[in-house]
Amino acid sequence: MFSCYNKVIGLYSNLINNVKGFGTLVILGIDPGVATVGFGIINEKDGVPKPKRYGVISTPAGIRLALRLKQINDDVSQLIKTFKPDAIAVEELFFNTNQKTAVMVAHGRAAVILAGEEHGIPMFEYTPLQIKKAVAGYGRATKKQVMEMVRRLLLMEQIPKPDDAADALAIAICHARYTNSLLNIEGGGVCSTI
């Protein structure tokens, strides 16, 4: 159960309408994993992001992987039903030296992507470099710098906890910034993060 806390697949006129001031864009940011999945939901209107809810989905160790993935899928589906996001932004898989961890994160991402697809929500992926640049202004920013900027951009008194939730909020902010970019507004309706 959840606790409170660029690749475009098509044209999404509702996203473009929100960018041009016709409404509030609700973005669900996801920091994927299997043991812990961070989520952050923001409302964005006229370039101003506001936090709505954030937290983590935790799956218990020691149970079959398939059950953990089902729980992630079910909990993300519940978030979608509850908050009705216009878009889901997910961190793109980054392969580091630990391949076992990368494979587990890929499994968790798949459960999230499936939930979004099942509900017909547009999915967007961003690299860690894109997220850091969009949030902190520098693609090589430290985790501490990114978290401090999340706090400032969302006008929060403290850095959101746990870290996975703060990361998910950063991903949501990244999507809001790219959605509002000139690439999107002047590009004929396609949000490009490439």
C-alpha positions, 0 to 999 in steps of 0.5 A: 500500500502506498503511503502519503508521500524524451519519449513522447508516445503521441500528441497530447492536446490536453498537455498543450492546453494546460501549458498555455494557461487553460488549466492545471496540469497534474503530474505524477513523478516516479522514482522507480525501484522494487523495494521502494518506489518514490512518488510525487504528485504536483499541480502545475499552473502557469509555470508554478509547481505546487506539491499535492502528495508525495511518499513511497510505495514499499514492498516487503522483502522475502516475497516473490518478485511477481507479487512485489511487482503486482503490488507496485502496479496496484498501488500506482494504479490506485494513485492514478485513480485517486489523483487523475494525473495528466502525465506520468514522468519516470526516471529513465533507467541508468546502468551503473556498475551494479547490474543486479540493481539495474535489473531490479529497477527495470522490473519496477519501472515495467510495473509503473509503465504498465499501470500508466498504459492500463489507464491511458496516461501519457508517459514521459522518461527523463535521464538523471542528467535532464532531471538535475538540469531542469531542477538545479540548472546544472546536469552534474548537480549533487543530490543535496543541491537537487533536493534543496532546489525541490524544496525551494521550487515547491515552497516547502519548509523542509526537504521532502522525505524520504529521499525516494519521494524527493527524487520523484518530486524532482522528476515531476518538476522536470516534466513540468519544466520541459512541458513549459519549454519553448521546445514544446510551445513552439514545436507544434504540440510535441513535447521533446526532451531530446 
